[in-house]
Amino acid sequence: MVKRVVSDLACFGGKALFHSVKPIGQLSLPNIERFYEISLEILTSRRFTNNGPVVHELEQRLCQTHAVEHCITFANASVAIISVLDTLAKHKSGEVIMPAFTYIGLPHLAKWASQTPRFCDVDPATHVIDPERVNAAIGESTSCILAVHQVNAPCNIERLQQIAKENDIPLVFDSVHAIFASYLGKPFGSFGACEIFSLHATKILNGFEGGYVTTNDSNLASALRTKRNFGFTDEGHTASIGINGKLNEVHAAMALACLDDIPSILDRNKRRVAHYADAFANIPGIRWVAYSEVSMMPNYEFALLHLSEDWPLSRNDVVRIIRIENALARGYYEHTDQLAKYFSKDFCAHDLPVTCRLAREFIQMPVGELVSNDDIERLAELFLFIYRNASEIKRRLDQSQNVN
């Protein structure tokens, strides 16, 4: 619905801009016939889980994709990260150095692995963890460095590897947002002790739910395969504390069927990001987070919008307005208050000025297969309407808050 007056906004009782929600996830589909074909083989064989042939084929394909020796799939990326942290810490409690500007769930996983998150600030331009902050944070209790590649830029891999080697500390990369990207011509997957990727439906490679670890370390790969299967080394014998972290065959089939479509998915992502930039070009106070194309060949997974400090409405007010219009945007990594709440002993806001600033600035806009060019143009019209009518919108928002 075109907005002509402020009361047309859905937050004030008007009709929503979109009939169906516009999400921020990829939600891509594979070749359906290929997925059905593999699924029928699973049903016929009745091998539904326990490291079956489809999981094995997927792992082999991903080894080729990432140019690594080992790929270990898991039920999800969270279980993969917990397993990696516990294995590298040798089942002892310690500290995991990680960026504060990242997904709120990441420090939870450190806790599940009996580790304490040690938060570091990030680079203001690339938003990735600051290596010198990492170096300064290393102590006797440090069990691991967990660096996170941002969707728009890679970590400073060389410097982090140098720091890890000098201090004899494992370096792990959360590469969920670097899947199918490359660094200096080399695919992500073989850096550090290991790298971790996701097969969640919202990610580029859709396996419904799942994750995997890539590594060239045979001992680590063996330990992770054991851990994901209750610690069993063979029938009836366990080598360590384990977990049921196995990927099932149907989820593996979905990911396998999606693999051949990745080039076209990445191309559509790039075109979508470019269309956002074109459609919003004439709206004052807006810029888009640029993708690093010098050292990194990106996957264009997200469209991240930055509002200038003098934009007439706050980031949170804008997100609130457009979400009610069924555009499910959200503040990008807006969780610093939650970090302070749940990790109060580990989180000191005054030590993380860049993170605290960035957490207030960005909007993660709808993307993926359910967002068309027409949708993007309608969103641009909505933003322009909000900008031009900001004073009246703010007055009514404030008025409604006072009533409540």
Backbone hydrogen bonds, N-H to C=O, Kabsch-Sander energy under -0.5 kcal/mol:
donor,donor_aa,acceptor,acceptor_aa,energy
4,R,2,V,-0.6
8,D,5,V,-2.3
9,L,6,V,-1.9
12,F,9,L,-1.7
13,G,10,A,-1.7
14,G,9,L,-2.4
18,F,325,E,-1.7
22,K,326,N,-2.6
26,Q,202,T,-2.7
27,L,201,A,-1.5
31,N,257,A,-0.8
32,I,30,P,-0.8
35,F,31,N,-2.2
36,Y,32,I,-2.8
37,E,33,E,-2.3
38,I,34,R,-2.2
39,S,35,F,-2.6
40,L,36,Y,-2.6
41,E,37,E,-1.6
42,I,38,I,-1.8
43,L,39,S,-2.5
44,T,40,L,-2.7
45,S,41,E,-2.3
46,R,42,I,-1.8
47,R,42,I,-0.9
48,F,46,R,-1.0
56,H,52,G,-2.1
57,E,53,P,-2.4
58,L,54,V,-2.6
59,E,55,V,-2.6
60,Q,56,H,-2.1
61,R,57,E,-2.4
62,L,58,L,-2.5
63,C,59,E,-1.9
64,Q,60,Q,-1.7
65,T,61,R,-2.3
66,H,62,L,-2.5
67,A,63,C,-0.8
68,V,63,C,-2.0
70,H,215,T,-1.9
72,I,213,V,-2.7
73,T,71,C,-0.6
74,F,211,G,-3.3
75,A,245,G,-2.0
77,A,210,G,-0.8
80,A,76,N,-1.6
81,I,77,A,-2.5
82,I,78,S,-2.5
83,S,79,V,-2.4
84,V,80,A,-2.4
85,L,81,I,-2.8
86,D,82,I,-2.4
87,T,83,S,-2.2
88,L,84,V,-2.7
89,A,85,L,-1.8
90,K,87,T,-1.1
91,H,86,D,-2.4
92,K,89,A,-1.2
94,G,114,S,-0.6
95,E,141,S,-2.8
96,V,116,T,-2.4
97,I,95,E,-0.6
97,I,144,C,-2.3
98,M,118,R,-2.2
100,A,120,C,-2.3
102,T,100,A,-1.6
106,L,103,Y,-1.8
108,H,104,I,-0.5
109,L,105,G,-1.3
109,L,106,L,-0.7
110,A,106,L,-1.3
111,K,107,P,-1.8
112,W,108,H,-2.2
113,A,109,L,-1.4
114,S,111,K,-2.1
115,Q,110,A,-3.0
116,T,94,G,-3.0
118,R,96,V,-3.1
119,F,117,P,-0.6
119,F,346,D,-0.7
120,C,98,M,-2.1
123,D,128,V,-3.1
127,H,123,D,-2.2
130,D,121,D,-2.0
133,R,130,D,-0.5
134,V,130,D,-2.0
135,N,131,P,-2.6
136,A,132,E,-2.0
137,A,133,R,-1.4
138,I,134,V,-0.9
138,I,135,N,-0.6
142,T,139,G,-1.3
143,S,95,E,-3.1
144,C,95,E,-1.3
145,I,170,P,-2.4
146,L,97,I,-3.2
146,L,144,C,-0.6
147,A,145,I,-0.7
147,A,172,V,-2.5
149,H,147,A,-0.5
149,H,174,D,-1.8
150,Q,153,A,-1.5
153,A,150,Q,-0.5
157,I,155,C,-1.9
160,L,156,N,-2.3
161,Q,157,I,-2.6
162,Q,158,E,-2.1
163,I,159,R,-2.4
164,A,160,L,-2.6
165,K,161,Q,-2.3
166,E,162,Q,-2.6
167,N,163,I,-1.6
168,D,164,A,-0.6
168,D,165,K,-0.8
169,I,164,A,-2.4
172,V,145,I,-3.1
172,V,170,P,-0.5
173,F,194,C,-2.0
174,D,147,A,-3.2
174,D,172,V,-0.5
175,S,173,F,-1.1
175,S,196,I,-1.8
178,A,175,S,-1.9
179,I,176,V,-0.6
181,A,178,A,-2.2
182,S,297,M,-1.3
183,Y,186,K,-3.5
184,L,295,S,-3.1
186,K,183,Y,-1.9
188,F,181,A,-1.8
190,S,187,P,-0.6
193,A,171,L,-3.2
194,C,171,L,-0.8
195,E,214,T,-2.1
196,I,173,F,-2.1
197,F,212,Y,-2.8
199,L,210,G,-3.3
201,A,208,F,-1.8
203,K,200,H,-2.1
206,N,204,I,-0.8
207,G,199,L,-2.9
207,G,205,L,-0.7
209,E,207,G,-3.3
211,G,74,F,-1.8
212,Y,197,F,-2.0
213,V,72,I,-2.2
214,T,195,E,-2.5
215,T,70,H,-1.9
218,S,216,N,-0.8
221,A,217,D,-2.4
222,S,218,S,-2.4
223,A,219,N,-2.2
224,L,220,L,-2.3
225,R,221,A,-2.2
226,T,222,S,-2.0
227,K,223,A,-2.5
228,R,224,L,-2.2
229,N,226,T,-1.2
230,F,227,K,-0.8
230,F,243,I,-2.1
231,G,226,T,-2.1
232,F,229,N,-2.1
233,T,237,H,-2.4
234,D,237,H,-1.1
237,H,234,D,-2.1
239,A,231,G,-3.0
240,S,231,G,-0.6
243,I,227,K,-3.0
245,G,228,R,-2.5
245,G,243,I,-1.4
246,K,228,R,-0.5
249,E,48,F,-2.8
250,V,48,F,-0.5
252,A,248,N,-1.9
253,A,249,E,-2.3
254,M,250,V,-2.0
255,A,251,H,-2.0
256,L,252,A,-2.7
257,A,253,A,-2.6
258,C,254,M,-1.5
259,L,255,A,-1.3
260,D,256,L,-0.6
261,D,258,C,-1.6
262,I,259,L,-1.5
265,I,261,D,-2.0
266,L,262,I,-2.7
267,D,263,P,-1.9
268,R,264,S,-2.2
269,N,265,I,-2.3
270,K,266,L,-2.3
271,R,267,D,-2.2
272,R,268,R,-2.3
273,V,269,N,-2.4
274,A,270,K,-2.2
275,H,271,R,-2.1
276,Y,272,R,-2.1
277,A,273,V,-1.9
278,D,274,A,-2.1
279,A,275,H,-2.9
280,F,276,Y,-2.2
281,A,278,D,-1.0
283,I,280,F,-1.9
286,I,283,I,-0.9
287,R,306,H,-1.9
289,V,304,L,-2.6
292,S,152,N,-2.7
293,E,291,Y,-0.6
297,M,182,S,-2.4
304,L,302,F,-0.5
305,L,303,A,-0.6
305,L,363,I,-2.9
306,H,287,R,-3.1
307,L,361,E,-1.5
308,S,285,G,-2.4
311,W,308,S,-1.8
318,V,314,S,-2.2
319,V,315,R,-2.5
320,R,316,N,-2.3
321,I,317,D,-2.3
322,I,318,V,-2.5
323,R,319,V,-2.2
324,I,320,R,-1.4
325,E,321,I,-0.6
326,N,323,R,-1.8
327,A,322,I,-2.1
328,L,22,K,-2.0
328,L,326,N,-0.8
329,A,327,A,-2.5
330,R,364,Q,-1.4
332,Y,362,F,-1.7
333,Y,331,G,-0.6
334,E,331,G,-0.8
338,Q,335,H,-1.0
339,L,335,H,-2.2
340,A,336,T,-2.0
341,K,337,D,-1.5
342,Y,338,Q,-2.9
343,F,339,L,-2.5
346,D,343,F,-1.6
347,F,343,F,-1.3
348,C,346,D,-0.5
349,A,347,F,-0.5
351,D,348,C,-1.9
352,L,349,A,-1.7
356,C,352,L,-2.4
357,R,353,P,-1.7
358,L,354,V,-3.0
359,A,355,T,-2.3
360,R,357,R,-1.6
361,E,358,L,-1.6
362,F,358,L,-0.9
363,I,305,L,-2.7
364,Q,330,R,-3.3
365,M,303,A,-2.6
365,M,363,I,-0.8
367,V,23,P,-1.5
369,E,26,Q,-2.5
371,V,368,G,-1.8
372,S,370,L,-0.5
376,I,372,S,-2.0
377,E,373,N,-2.2
378,R,374,D,-2.1
379,L,375,D,-2.2
380,A,376,I,-2.2
381,E,377,E,-2.1
382,L,378,R,-2.0
383,F,379,L,-2.6
384,L,380,A,-2.4
385,F,381,E,-2.2
386,I,382,L,-2.6
387,Y,383,F,-2.6
388,R,384,L,-2.4
389,N,385,F,-1.7
390,A,387,Y,-1.1
393,I,389,N,-2.4
394,K,390,A,-3.0
395,R,391,S,-2.2
396,R,392,E,-2.1
397,L,393,I,-2.5
398,D,394,K,-2.8
399,Q,395,R,-2.1
400,S,396,R,-2.3
401,Q,397,L,-2.1
402,N,398,D,-2.1
403,V,399,Q,-1.8
404,N,400,S,-1.9
